[in-house]
Amino acid sequence: MLSSIDGIATGSMLLAYADLTRFSRAKQRQS
């Protein structure tokens, strides 16, 4: 149970990180 919750947390963190990098990349392309 704990390991599954940990996996979901790390997965969501990776998704948020990918979103952040994609956002910053789009911002750089605009400027």
Secondary structure, DSSP 4 states (H G I P E B T S, - for coil): -HHHHHHHHHHHHHHHHHHHHHHHHHHHHH-
